Amino acid sequence: MSGQNHDDHDSYDDGDNDGEGDGDDKEDEDSENQDILVTGSADFTAIAWSFDTAEQLQTFKDHTGAITCMAVDKTGKILLTGSTDCTIRSWDLKSGESLKVFEGHRSSVVCMTV
């Protein structure tokens, strides 16, 4: 023990090593790190849900076929959805923004891994 008092409410390391933990980043980090459930549906959408409150956080809708598979990148920021429309789409999980469309399959996308 170094004798320093480490009260979680008094100090916060924002992880950018600049020595400035302004506290605002903690709220952002908490919202980014919340547990979510993502579901894909035959209605052509995927929905991100708060695991704690069951609230819908984001709806992803640009596919023209049922969503058959999903994956999240290792950072937890990018959602990938595969569909019966023969495409894979990437999305910003937090904002819901469509990022890229991967085309080339001639049949439904049924499986993927990142």
C-alpha positions in Angstrom: 0.0 0.0 0.0 1.3 3.4 -0.9 -0.8 5.2 1.6 -2.7 7.1 -1.1 -6.5 7.1 -0.9 -8.0 5.8 -4.1 -11.7 6.7 -4.0 -13.4 5.9 -7.3 -15.6 9.0 -7.0 -12.7 11.4 -6.6 -10.4 10.4 -9.4 -10.7 8.8 -12.8 -8.0 7.8 -15.3 -9.5 8.5 -18.8 -6.8 6.2 -20.3 -5.3 8.7 -22.7 -2.2 9.2 -20.5 -2.4 13.0 -20.6 -3.0 13.2 -16.8 -6.3 15.0 -17.3 -9.2 12.9 -16.0 -12.0 15.3 -16.4 -14.7 12.8 -15.4 -16.8 13.4 -18.5 -15.1 10.5 -20.2 -16.3 8.1 -17.6 -19.9 8.6 -18.5 -19.1 8.1 -22.2 -17.1 5.0 -21.4 -19.9 3.6 -19.2 -22.4 4.1 -22.1 -20.0 2.5 -24.5 -19.3 -0.4 -22.2 -22.9 -1.3 -21.3 -24.0 -4.8 -22.0 -26.1 -5.0 -25.1 -28.1 -7.6 -27.0 -28.2 -7.5 -30.8 -31.0 -9.3 -32.6 -31.5 -9.9 -36.3 -34.9 -10.4 -37.8 -36.9 -11.6 -40.8 -38.3 -8.0 -40.9 -34.9 -7.0 -42.5 -33.7 -5.2 -39.4 -31.3 -5.7 -36.5 -31.9 -4.0 -33.2 -29.4 -3.3 -30.4 -31.1 -3.5 -26.9 -29.9 -2.5 -23.5 -29.4 -5.8 -21.6 -30.2 -4.0 -18.3 -33.3 -2.1 -19.3 -34.6 -3.9 -22.4 -34.7 -0.5 -24.1 -34.1 -0.3 -27.9 -30.9 1.6 -28.4 -30.5 1.4 -32.1 -32.2 0.0 -35.2 -30.2 -1.0 -38.2 -32.3 -1.0 -41.4 -30.9 -1.1 -44.9 -31.1 -4.8 -45.8 -33.7 -5.9 -48.3 -33.8 -9.4 -46.9 -34.0 -11.2 -43.6 -30.9 -10.9 -41.4 -29.4 -14.4 -41.0 -26.2 -13.8 -39.1 -24.3 -11.2 -37.2 -20.9 -10.5 -35.7 -19.2 -7.7 -33.8 -15.6 -6.7 -34.3 -13.0 -7.1 -31.5 -13.4 -3.5 -30.4 -17.1 -3.9 -29.9 -17.8 -0.8 -32.1 -18.6 -2.3 -35.5 -21.6 -4.6 -36.1 -21.7 -6.8 -39.2 -24.9 -8.3 -40.5 -25.4 -10.9 -43.2 -28.7 -11.3 -45.0 -30.8 -13.2 -47.5 -30.3 -10.2 -49.8 -26.8 -11.6 -50.5 -24.9 -8.7 -48.7 -23.0 -8.1 -45.6 -23.3 -4.7 -44.0 -21.1 -3.0 -41.5 -22.6 -0.5 -39.0 -21.4 1.8 -36.3 -22.9 0.1 -33.3 -23.4 3.3 -31.2 -24.7 5.7 -33.9 -26.4 3.2 -36.2 -24.7 4.6 -39.2 -24.3 2.3 -42.2 -20.5 2.1 -43.0 -20.0 -0.4 -45.9 -21.8 -2.9 -48.0 -20.0 -6.1 -49.0 -21.5 -7.6 -52.2 -20.5 -10.6 -54.2 -22.4 -13.6 -52.9 -25.0 -15.1 -55.2 -27.1 -16.6 -52.4 -28.0 -15.8 -48.8 -25.2 -15.1 -46.3 -25.7 -17.6 -43.5 -22.5 -17.5 -41.5 -19.6 -15.2 -40.7 -16.8 -14.7 -38.3 -14.5 -11.8 -37.5 
